[in-house]
Amino acid sequence: MVTSSYSIRTDTPHETDVYVYDSGQSGPTTMVVGGIHGNEPSGYRAATQIASWGVDRGKLVVLPRANEVAISRNSRYDDDGDLNRKFPPLSGDPETPLAQAIWKQVVKHDPDWMFDLHSARGIYKSGDGSVGQALFPTWTSPAREYGENTVADLNTEFGFTGDMRYLMGNTLDADRPMLMHRVAGMLDIPGYICETTRKDTTTSEQINWHLFCVEHVMNQYGQERVPQQSSVDYSAGMVTLDDYWQEFDVSDYYSHPAIVAPALSYNGRNPAHVRISGLTGSSFEARIEEWPYLDGSHTKAQAGYLMLNPGTYSTTNGRRIEVGRAQVNHEWESVSFENSFSTTPVLFAMPQTTAGSDPIVARIQNASPSGFQYRVQEQDAERATEYHYEEVVSWMAFEPGRGSLGSRDYEANTTIADDSWQNIQFSRSYQNPTFIADVMSYNGWNSTTIRWRNLTSSGVDLFIEEEQSADKETRHRDETVSYFVTEG
């Protein structure tokens, strides 16, 4: 079995996705909601990761990013105020179109258990008036009993003492216009508001606590998590570079990793690009490399990177990713995908060694659903006599569209660009975005790099930059430009 997905509130700013895993075996239906409040990232990122789970019986329904507008603003509110105050608990319709759409999904899937994931600024019963580090159960048995078992195990597992200890909160008894109060009052099923604290904690820690709570409650009512697909181990982030080599550590260990970081922010007007070296399973070296006709000194700029092991992967909603690397020189090398994509994938390529001393970029041509060609390219002035030693060059191919890697949402897509600045709007909001881009066509032969500026949670400006070693003009033909963005 695999997860299916569909969208609600389509063609509106609130468009968002619902994920359904059907085990094919009789059993309970669990529903998980995150992102009702956009300034609580652990809730929607934990729900995103839960959307990749399978279950041994019954169904798992996940609405990870309930309020895309609030998420895009990193705010508790959207234009209609607090979404979690729009659900009359005992009768009547929810008060806004988004609240109505969410409730329609609850009624449609008729869950036996339900979880609403949140985070709070403080800690429940610590004296600060907040609600973090607590499970708030509905009045339906055995919600409180199973919750007490879960918080006891969670406190032991994570060594929580004092104020940080998880507690059971007050009972949700259908007396407030909140989603889980309406679940209690209208459906009379067990469930929880799950609250972590943002006080002196990281989002990653909060995500782990949410995952522990949901899984341990599920285990008690006999629905166990099962592997749905191979996990995607990856690292992604933004780094600040200059023209000196710097070493960067990554959080996981990789056996024979591939890395791409082909786009550079527009700090410093001299044409330049990122160069990678010293790649190991736990770190890499990077710097800004200017072309030989320049002085080599470059001001600090930023680049996004993405690092995975070579292989073929599938995201929560079934989108394919294929990653590889090979020895490539100045001549075109052909790559055939392990299995053809349904459409031309979004491609990135990047040299990750420095066997040759001359500056280079990777170029891609003839991209198709079944494969592509790529090579390394030196500056334009070397075109007539170009020769470069073989370098290890990584490549990554993404099925176009939105997906998730672990707890982090992403999108991979293409646009048409030339030597003029143009704006790209992402299809959803990404807090602290990691952004990469590349030229995945060869309509113009000049050596090129993607340069970008004004990166925000909702978009970025970019253009194709030529260098001027052979002539002064920098006009460039339209090219297909690939881009990838994920949450930091």
N, C-alpha and C positions, 0 to 999 in steps of 0.2 A: 504494500500500500504506500501511496505517496500523498502529500498534502496538496489539496486543491485550493484555489483562491479566487476571489471575485471582489469587485469594488462596490462601495456604497457612496451615495451623494456624488455620483459621477458628474463631471463637467461643472463642478462648483469648487470654490476654494477649500471646502471640507472633504473633498474626495479622499477616500482612504480604503485600505484593503482588509478583508476578512479571510482568515486561513482556517481550513477544516481538514482534520485528519480523521478518517473513518477506518477503524481497524478491521471492519468486516465481521467482528465478533460481537455478540450481544453484551451489553454492559452500560455503565453510566455515561452520560454526556457531561463533560466539564467545559465551562466557558471562562476565559481569562480576558480581562480588559485592562489596557494601559493607556496612558497619554490623555486622560480626561483633563488633567492640568498640564499645560505645556512647559511649566518650569520645574517639572519633576522627572528628569530624564531616566532615573533608575527604573521607574515604572514602565515607561514605554520600551526601554532597551531590554529589560528582563522579559517583557511580553514578546518582544521580537525574537528572543532566543527560545522561548517556550514554543513559539510557532514552528520551530524546527523539530520539536519532539514528535515521536510516535507514541502510541499507547497500545497495551496488549489487548484491551477490550474496550468496546464503546467508542465514543468520539471525543476529540479535543478540538474546541472552537476557540480561536484567538483573534481578538481585535486589538492589535498592538498600539496603534496610533489613533486613538479615538478622536482627537481634536487637532487636526493638522494646522489650523490657523493659530491656535494657542502655542503649539510647538514651534511654529515658524517665528513667533514673537518671543519665545522663551518666557511666556507669561501664564499666569493662572487663568487669564480671561481671553475670550474672543469678543467679537463685536456685540454679542448678546449677553455678555457678563460671564458669570461662573457657571460653566456647563453642569457642574455637579450640584446645582441648586434648581434644576429645571425638570425634576422627575417627581411629580406628585406621588406620595407613597401609597395611597389607598384607592384612588379612582382618577378618572379623567386621563387626558392625553398629556404626554410630555410637552413642555412649553415652547420648544424651538424645533425647527426642522431637523437639526442634527440630533437633538435628544430623541426625537421621534424615530429617526432612522436607526439609532443605536438600540432603542427599545424594540423596534421591529425585529432586529436580529436576535435579541434575547428570546422573544416570543417564538420566532421561527425555529430556533434550535432547541428550545424547551430544556434548558440544562437541569441536571440533577444537583450540581454543585457549581458555585460561581466565585470568582476572585476578581477584585478590583485593586490594582497595584498603584500605590502612591508613595510619596516621601514627604517629610515634614521638616521645618526649620529647626525644631527642638525635640524634646524627649517627653513622652507621656509620664505624667505624675512626678516629674522632676522639679516642678515649681515654675517652669517657664511657660505654662499654659498651652503647650503644643502636644502633638499626638504621635510622634515618632517612636519606633521600637515597640510596636504593639500590633496585635491582631484583634480586630473588632468583628465578632461573630454575629450573624443573624440569629433571631430567636428560635430558629428551627433546630431541633436536635438531630444529629449529635455535633453540631458545629462547635459549641463551646468545649465539649470533651475532647474532640480531635485537635482543636486549637491549643488547649492546655498541654496535650502530649507533644505537639509540635514545638511550642516555645521552650518547653523543658529541654528537648533534644537540641534545639538550636543554640540555647545558652551554653549547653555543655560542649557542643561541636566548636563553637567560636570563642569559648572562654569568656563570655560576657559576665561581668559583675557590676554591682552598683547601679548607677543610672542607666548604663548601657544594656542591662538585662532586658530582654523582651518580656512584655507583660500581656495578659489578656485585657482588652479594653471593654468598655461598656457594650451592652447588647444593642444591636441594630433592631429597633422595635417599631419601625414604620412611623416615626414621628417627625421626620425631617425630609425635605424634598431632594433626596440624594439617590443615586442609582441603586446602591445596595439596600437602602431603606425600602425602595419600591420593589426590589426583588423579594425582600422579606414580606412586605405587605400584600403584594399582588400574586406572587408565586409560592410563597411559604416554603422555600427551599433553603438548605444550609449553604452558607458562603461567608465571605470575609471582605472587609476592607483591610488590606495589608499595608502597613505604614513602616517605612524605614526612617532614619534620621539623617539629615544632611549636615548635622552639627559635627565638625571635626572628623568627617568620614569621606571616603571617595565614592564616586559613582560606581566603580567596579565592586567595591565592598557591598554597597547597597544592592546591586544586582544579584550577587551571590546569596544574600540573605533572602531576597524574594524567591529565587529559584529553590532554595532549601525549603521554605515554607510551603510553596505550592506542591512540590514533589512529595513532601512528607505527609501532607494532608491527603493527597491522592492515594498514596500507598495504604493509608488506613481504611479507605473505602474500597480498596481492591482494584484500583486502576494503576498499573505500573507503567512507568516510562520505558520505552524500548528504542533501540537504535533505529532511526529511519534512514539514515544515509551516513556516509563517512564524513566526519567533521572536517571543516576547512581550517587548518592552522595557518594563520597569516599575521603579519604585522603591517600597520599602515600609520603614517603620521606626517607631520610637517617638520622640516629641519631648516635651520638658518645656516647659510654657507658663505664663505668668501673664497679667495683663490688659494688658500692653504688647506691641505688635507686635514680633515677632522674625523674622528672615530665615533660611531653611534652604536649604542647597544640596543638590541631588540629583546622583547620580553620572553619569547619562546626560542627553543632550539630547533634548527632546521638541518636536515641531512645534507642536501645539495641544493641550496635555495636559488631561486630566480628573483631578481629585483628589477623594478622599473621606476624611474624618476625623471621622465624626459622633459618636463616643462619647468620654466624658471620665472620667478616674479620679475617685474620690470623695475628693478633697482639697478642703476648704472646703465648708461646708454650704449656702451660697447656691446656688440653682438657676443653672446656667450651661451653656454649650456652647462648642464650638470655632468660630471664624470664620476663614476663609481669604481672602487678598487677594494682590495682586501676583504672581500666578502667571505664570511665564515657562517657557521650555523647560529651564531649569537651576536654578530656585529657586522658593520660595514664601514668603509671609509668613503667620504665624498668631498668634492670641492667644486667650485665654479671654474670652468675652463674656457678661456678666450681663444680666439683663432690666432695662428702664428703671426699674422701681420700686425697684431696689436701688442700692447706692452705686457699683457698677462695679469695686470693688477685689476681687481674688480671689487667694488663695494659689496657689502653684505646683501644677500637676497635669500628668498625662501623657495623651497621646492617640496612637493609632496612625493612620498614614496610608497610603494606597495611591494610586499615580499611574501612569496609562497614557495612551497616545494613544487617541482614539476609534477604534472599529473592531470587527471580529468576530475572535475568536481561538479556537484549539483547543489544549487541553493535551495532554500526552504520552498520556494514556489516553482522549483523544477528548472530554473535557468542554468544553462551549462557554462562552465568555465574550463578552459584548457590552458595549461602552462607548460612551457618548454624552454630549453636553452641549447645552443650548439656553437661549434667553432665556425666563425664567419669572417671573411675578409672583404675586400673591395668588390668582389664579384657577387652577382645575385645568387642567393641560396634559396631553394624551394622547400616549403614546409607543407606537408599534408596532415590535416587533423586526423586524430584517431578515429573519429566519426564525424561526418559532415554536420554542420549546423543547419538549422532550418532557414536561416538567412545569413548574410555576411556578418560576421561577428565584429565587435569593437576591439581593435587591435592596438597593442603597445609593444615597443621594442627598445632595448637599452643595452649598450656595452657594459660589462661589469668587470673587465680586466684592462690592463694598460700594457699589453705586450709591445705595442708600437708607441713611439714617443709623440707622434703627431696627433693633434686634437681630432676627434671624430664624433659623429652622431650616427645613429641607426636610421635607415630609410626603409620604407615598406612600399611595395607595389603589388598590383594584380590580386588584391584581396577578394576572396570569394567564400561561399559557404564551405568549400572543401579544403581551402588552404590559402597560402600567400607566398610572396618572395620578399626577402630582406637582405640587406648588406650594410657594411659600414661605409661612411662617406667622409672624406677629408675636405678641406676648404676648396673653394672654386678655383683658385689659382693653380691647384695641383691636378685639375681635371685631365689634362692631356697626358700626363705621366703618372696618374694616380696608382699607387700601390700601397697596401697596408697589410701588416702581419695579421694572422688570424687572431681574433679576439673571441672570448666567450660572450655571446649576446643572448640575453633573456628575451622571451616574448610571452605575452598574455593575451588570450582571446576570450571575450565575454559575450554571451548572448545578450543582445540589446534589451534594455529595460531596467526595471527596479528589482532588487532582491535584498537578501540579508546575508551577512557573514557573521556568525555568532550572534552577538547582541547588537550589531551595528548595521543599520540600513545603508544601502548604496544604490547608485544608479550608474549605468554605463550606456553611453549613447554617442552619436556622431552629429556633427554640424558641418556646414561648408564655410570656409574662411579663406581670407587672402592676407595681404600686407596691411590692411586697415583694421583698426580696433573694432570689435563687435562684441555685443553683450550676449551671454548665454544665461537663461533662466532655468534653474533646476526644477524638476517636477514636484519636489517637496522640499521641506526645510531640513538642513543639516547643521546641528550645533557644532561649533569648532571644526569646520570642515577640513578634511584632507582632500586635495585636488591634484589630479595628474591629467596631462593631455599630451597628444602626439599627432604627428602628421602621418596618416595611414594610406596615402596615395602618392603618386610620383608624376604629377602633371607638369611640374616645373623641376628642372634638374638641379637648380642651385641648392647649396647646403642651407638647411633651415632648422629653426628651433621655434617651439611655441613659447611665447612670453605672455604673462598674464598680470593683471592688477585688479584691485577692488574686489577681492574675494570676500563674499559674505555668506550667510547661511542660505541665501536664496539664489545666488548667481555669481558670475564672474565676467570680466572683460578679457579678451585675448586677441592676439594677432600672430601671423606667421612672420618671423624675423629672418631675413637673409643677412649674410655677411658680405663684406665688400673687398675681399682680397683680389678679385679679378676686375671689378668695375665698381662705380659708385652707386649705380641704380639699385634699388631694393624692392622694385615692384615684383609681385609674385602672383602666379595664376591661382585660381580657385583650387583648393585641395579639400579632401575629406579629412576632417580633424576629429579624432577620437577624444573622449574625455570620461573620467571616472571621478565620482565624488562619494565620500562616505563620512560618517560622523567621527569626530576625534575622540 
